[in-house]
């Protein structure tokens, strides 16, 4: 016979069998059975046991409630899903009611302590088409509200796999959703060797075309999805519905800030497969996975979290549109040409926090006081930044390029240098937060002091009552000392007895009759009086009611801020772009980069090019620059030389300079002209595949075949010592 609490636990566990269930018991979250063994191992806590009836004991491991986020982070990082069961009724007679209030997975984390502010945390879904030659891909970051989908159509199943793999490599999702019992789900497993996301599933009925369409229409409140670019893209629609269904199950509140869906084409960006990203070390090094030593480490002079995330995205998806590339270069040029502007703007940006994720938490109804404080500080700083940029635009109205500070997102209110407003108008939000939020509110919602005096009349009345009662209690000590001639008398407070009057043993003979003895202590007695209890009740009731009202007002303020969420997100994106442009301008001047000429031509001409990463590692000698000239009449070049002469560095240097130009960055060279390339292929190493049982020769032939199958006349190919064999015959 199991106990009622055990039955309650087993019922909740059966509903979340794939999760580690944290079961709230007083001041601890307890885990049982196999979950307890996992928690003890991963979180390094003691494994013990607990009786559950009839001399039966089960494994038990617990963590304190006030530190639970630390342990959740460890479990999520280790690849586990975590369900948190909270007490939803007051402790009293009988069993306390409990419900699972949230489920945390790698792709649905919202707690700032579990996130890297410099990178997006993507949840991605892949739905394979029934014909085998198409697939839907969708992804979102619930901490920023970004939500996008695409469909790949190809001539063969192998080509579909290739394109899915390239998107997985580009996005580096923390969690990947696929359809449960999908016939070809092994395809998904074969595409994640390098990224290793948490694999999750949705049921097949949730992504049936009719169900998927109805789900998305209901979410966006529309009668047609054509306005979201999903017409003729049924698999993209199904993938987007898979993301939405999964979020609804795991983090229902996260749906609120997913206000838009961007349908994109895979052909909008340069194609880079996982091997190329790894070989070029775009965002992390091959050895150690560190940002320092990668291209992102060189260009990463951004000062805001959203700027850091945006720069990472740009590096991972270089543009193909020449006009868009030149608009970015125009903006960078503005900061290169005006040192005072760059220094002023970057000085201001240092004080800007993560507006994007703070706003997101208000929209998810998970905001804490620090989130609203952060939003308020950004909005207070914004006018100075806007004024500085606007002054520069007016000063350079005639000479500046039209593209400077033009946004990447067409829905932002910055279209050109003549735009009246550089940033969306969020002044109502600032006015609200200035009037509602205290200057220095407490960190948690259970402590009084959140709301500014004057914002709410009822709250002000309670604060006055509490203050008056506390002043009476504070004055009581001095008054009683004088009245009774007991200099050591003091008024104190504890959670058990409330307020009390303490008299030492030597003065007990002076205690008046109206004092009521409450507690005997080592050196005296503690007393209460009817008046003291009356004022204590006033204080405690007023403070308790004050917390209730402040929490209610805080929720209302959050809701009003969330109503401006779309504008705040647009503002965050605009600030991020300014941050990236200013950072690229800073790097260009620090590293002596030049603006590349980017066009549709078939040539790549680089004069005195340098490897952007390697040149920074040379402290004792300068980097020796090299020229590159690739044109239709010299499209194939063979580089020869002895070992350690820099051949591989030269290959990577050419690829990186080309990629940097299409990102919109200045490049390390004396002069560069870049004809846009649609793909970069690299065949530079085989170590990762060798330990999987393939010979160097086999790996090189497979990758070369892939290059030949997918390269176009606009592709850039880098082959390093191709054809090395394990024997003379193989070679």
MOHU-V579671 format. One record per backbone hydrogen bond with DSSP energy under -0.5 kcal/mol. NH is the residue of the N-H (numbers start at 0). CO is the residue of the C=O. E is the energy in kcal/mol with one decimal. If there is no record, write none. Layout:
# MOHU-V579671
NH;CO;E
NH;CO;E
This chain:
# MOHU-V579671
2;51;-1.1
6;2;-2.2
7;3;-2.3
8;4;-2.5
9;5;-2.7
10;6;-2.1
11;7;-2.1
12;8;-2.8
13;9;-2.1
14;10;-1.0
15;11;-0.7
15;12;-0.9
16;13;-0.6
18;15;-1.9
19;80;-3.3
20;18;-0.7
21;19;-0.7
21;82;-3.1
22;20;-0.7
22;29;-2.8
23;21;-0.6
23;84;-2.1
24;27;-3.5
27;24;-1.6
28;62;-2.8
29;22;-3.1
29;27;-0.6
30;60;-2.2
32;58;-1.4
34;31;-1.1
35;31;-0.9
36;32;-1.4
37;33;-2.1
38;34;-2.7
39;35;-2.6
40;36;-1.9
41;37;-3.1
42;38;-2.5
43;39;-0.6
44;39;-0.7
47;45;-0.6
47;59;-3.3
49;57;-2.0
51;55;-2.8
52;55;-0.6
55;52;-1.7
57;49;-2.2
59;47;-2.6
60;30;-1.9
62;28;-2.2
64;26;-2.5
66;63;-1.3
67;64;-1.3
69;66;-1.0
70;66;-1.1
71;67;-2.7
72;68;-2.3
73;69;-1.5
74;70;-2.2
75;71;-2.9
76;72;-2.5
77;73;-1.5
78;75;-1.7
79;74;-2.4
80;17;-0.5
81;103;-2.5
82;19;-2.5
83;101;-2.6
84;21;-3.1
84;82;-0.6
85;83;-0.6
85;98;-2.9
87;85;-0.5
87;96;-2.7
88;96;-0.8
98;85;-2.0
100;83;-2.2
100;98;-0.8
101;83;-0.9
102;249;-1.3
103;81;-3.2
107;104;-1.0
108;105;-0.5
113;110;-2.1
114;111;-1.2
116;114;-0.7
118;115;-1.7
121;119;-0.7
122;139;-2.9
123;174;-2.6
124;137;-3.2
125;176;-2.4
126;135;-2.5
127;125;-0.5
128;133;-2.6
131;128;-0.7
134;151;-1.7
135;126;-3.2
136;149;-2.7
137;124;-2.2
138;147;-2.5
139;122;-2.2
140;145;-2.0
143;140;-1.7
144;140;-2.3
145;140;-0.7
147;138;-2.5
148;261;-2.2
149;136;-2.9
151;134;-2.6
152;150;-0.5
153;132;-3.0
159;155;-1.7
160;156;-2.3
161;157;-2.1
162;158;-2.1
163;159;-2.5
164;160;-2.7
165;161;-2.0
166;162;-1.9
167;163;-2.5
168;164;-2.3
169;165;-2.2
170;166;-2.7
171;167;-2.3
173;121;-2.2
174;121;-1.3
175;197;-3.1
176;123;-3.7
177;199;-2.2
179;201;-3.4
181;178;-1.7
184;181;-1.9
186;183;-2.0
187;183;-0.5
187;184;-0.6
188;184;-1.5
189;185;-1.8
190;186;-0.5
190;187;-1.6
191;188;-0.9
195;191;-2.3
197;173;-2.6
199;175;-2.8
201;177;-1.6
205;202;-1.4
206;203;-1.4
207;204;-1.0
211;207;-3.3
212;208;-2.5
213;209;-2.3
214;210;-2.4
215;211;-2.2
216;212;-2.4
217;213;-2.3
218;214;-2.1
219;215;-2.5
220;216;-1.4
221;216;-1.7
227;224;-1.7
228;225;-2.0
229;224;-1.3
232;229;-2.2
236;232;-2.1
237;233;-2.1
238;234;-2.3
239;235;-2.4
240;236;-2.2
241;237;-1.9
242;238;-2.0
243;239;-2.2
244;240;-2.7
245;241;-2.2
246;242;-2.4
247;243;-2.3
248;244;-1.5
249;245;-2.4
250;246;-2.8
253;250;-2.2
254;251;-1.5
255;252;-1.1
256;253;-0.5
257;254;-1.3
258;256;-1.8
261;146;-2.4
262;260;-0.6
263;148;-2.2
263;261;-0.5
267;264;-1.8
268;265;-1.0
269;317;-3.0
270;677;-2.8
276;272;-2.4
277;273;-2.4
278;274;-2.8
279;275;-2.6
280;276;-0.6
280;277;-0.7
281;276;-1.5
284;289;-2.2
287;285;-0.8
288;284;-0.9
293;290;-2.1
294;280;-2.2
295;281;-2.3
296;290;-0.7
297;293;-1.2
298;294;-2.5
299;295;-1.9
300;298;-2.6
307;303;-2.2
308;304;-2.1
309;305;-2.1
310;306;-2.5
311;307;-1.9
312;308;-2.0
313;309;-2.5
314;310;-2.4
315;311;-1.9
316;312;-1.0
316;313;-0.6
318;661;-2.2
319;267;-1.1
321;319;-0.6
324;320;-2.3
325;321;-2.5
326;322;-1.8
327;323;-1.8
328;324;-2.3
329;325;-2.4
330;326;-1.8
331;327;-2.3
332;328;-2.6
333;329;-1.8
334;330;-1.1
335;331;-2.0
336;332;-2.8
337;333;-0.9
338;336;-0.6
341;337;-2.3
342;338;-2.8
343;339;-2.7
344;340;-2.8
345;341;-2.5
346;342;-2.1
347;343;-1.8
348;344;-2.6
349;345;-1.3
350;347;-1.8
351;348;-1.9
354;352;-1.9
357;353;-2.3
358;354;-2.5
359;355;-1.9
360;356;-1.9
361;357;-1.4
362;358;-1.9
363;359;-1.6
364;361;-0.7
365;360;-2.6
366;360;-0.8
370;367;-1.5
371;367;-1.3
372;368;-2.4
373;369;-2.2
374;370;-2.2
375;371;-2.5
376;372;-2.4
377;373;-2.1
378;374;-2.4
379;375;-2.1
380;376;-1.7
381;377;-1.5
382;378;-0.6
383;380;-0.6
384;380;-1.3
385;381;-3.0
386;382;-2.7
387;383;-2.0
388;384;-2.3
389;385;-2.7
390;386;-2.5
391;387;-1.8
392;388;-2.3
393;389;-2.5
394;390;-2.5
395;391;-1.8
396;393;-1.1
399;395;-3.0
403;400;-1.5
405;402;-2.5
406;413;-1.4
409;407;-0.6
411;408;-1.8
414;412;-0.6
418;415;-1.8
425;423;-0.9
428;425;-0.8
429;425;-1.6
430;426;-2.6
431;427;-2.1
432;428;-2.6
433;429;-2.8
434;430;-1.7
435;431;-2.2
436;432;-2.1
437;449;-2.8
440;437;-0.7
446;443;-1.0
451;435;-2.4
454;451;-1.7
459;455;-2.3
460;456;-2.2
461;457;-2.0
462;458;-2.5
463;459;-2.3
464;460;-2.3
465;461;-2.7
466;462;-2.7
467;463;-2.7
468;464;-2.5
469;465;-2.6
470;466;-2.4
471;467;-2.2
472;468;-2.3
473;469;-2.7
474;470;-2.5
475;471;-1.4
476;472;-0.9
477;473;-0.6
478;474;-2.3
479;475;-2.9
480;476;-2.0
481;477;-2.0
482;478;-2.6
483;479;-2.6
484;480;-1.1
485;480;-1.2
488;485;-1.3
489;501;-1.6
491;499;-2.1
493;497;-1.6
497;493;-2.1
499;491;-2.2
500;526;-3.2
501;489;-3.2
502;524;-2.7
504;522;-2.8
506;503;-1.6
507;504;-1.3
509;506;-2.0
510;507;-1.4
514;511;-1.3
515;527;-3.1
516;514;-0.6
517;525;-3.3
518;525;-1.7
520;523;-2.5
523;520;-1.0
524;502;-2.5
525;518;-3.1
526;500;-3.0
527;515;-2.2
532;528;-2.4
533;529;-2.0
534;530;-2.3
535;531;-2.4
536;532;-2.4
537;533;-1.8
538;534;-2.5
539;535;-3.0
540;536;-2.6
541;537;-2.2
542;538;-2.8
543;539;-2.6
544;540;-2.6
545;541;-2.4
546;542;-2.3
547;543;-1.9
548;544;-2.6
549;545;-2.9
550;546;-2.5
551;547;-2.1
552;548;-3.0
553;549;-2.8
554;550;-2.2
555;551;-1.9
556;552;-2.7
557;553;-2.7
558;554;-2.2
559;555;-2.0
560;556;-2.5
561;557;-3.0
562;558;-1.5
563;559;-0.5
563;560;-1.5
564;561;-2.2
567;563;-2.4
568;564;-2.5
569;565;-2.2
570;566;-2.6
571;567;-2.4
572;568;-2.2
573;569;-2.4
574;570;-2.7
575;571;-2.3
576;572;-2.1
577;573;-2.2
578;574;-2.5
579;575;-2.5
580;576;-2.8
581;577;-2.6
582;578;-2.3
583;579;-2.8
584;580;-2.0
585;581;-2.3
586;582;-2.7
587;583;-2.3
588;584;-1.8
589;585;-2.5
590;586;-2.8
591;587;-0.6
592;587;-2.6
593;666;-2.7
596;671;-2.7
597;595;-0.7
598;673;-2.1
603;629;-2.7
604;672;-2.9
605;627;-3.1
606;670;-3.2
607;605;-0.6
608;625;-3.0
609;667;-2.5
611;609;-0.6
614;610;-2.1
615;612;-1.0
616;612;-0.7
616;613;-1.4
617;613;-0.7
618;616;-0.9
624;622;-0.7
625;608;-2.1
627;605;-2.7
629;603;-3.1
630;628;-0.5
633;630;-1.8
634;631;-0.7
638;636;-0.5
639;637;-0.5
644;641;-1.2
649;645;-2.2
650;646;-2.1
651;647;-2.4
652;648;-2.6
653;649;-2.2
654;650;-2.0
655;651;-3.0
656;652;-2.5
657;653;-2.0
658;654;-2.4
659;655;-3.1
660;656;-2.1
661;657;-1.6
662;658;-1.4
663;659;-1.3
664;659;-2.5
666;593;-2.9
668;666;-1.5
669;606;-2.7
670;606;-1.4
672;604;-3.0
673;596;-3.0
674;602;-1.9
674;672;-0.6
675;598;-2.5
675;673;-0.5
677;713;-1.4
678;713;-0.5
679;270;-1.5
680;715;-2.9
682;717;-2.9
689;685;-2.0
690;686;-1.3
691;688;-1.4
692;689;-2.0
693;688;-1.4
698;694;-2.5
699;695;-2.5
700;696;-2.2
701;697;-2.5
702;698;-2.5
703;699;-2.3
704;700;-2.3
705;701;-1.9
706;702;-2.1
707;703;-2.5
708;704;-2.0
709;705;-1.3
710;706;-2.4
714;711;-1.7
715;678;-2.7
716;714;-0.5
717;680;-2.0
719;682;-2.8
719;717;-0.5
720;718;-0.7
723;720;-1.0
730;726;-2.3
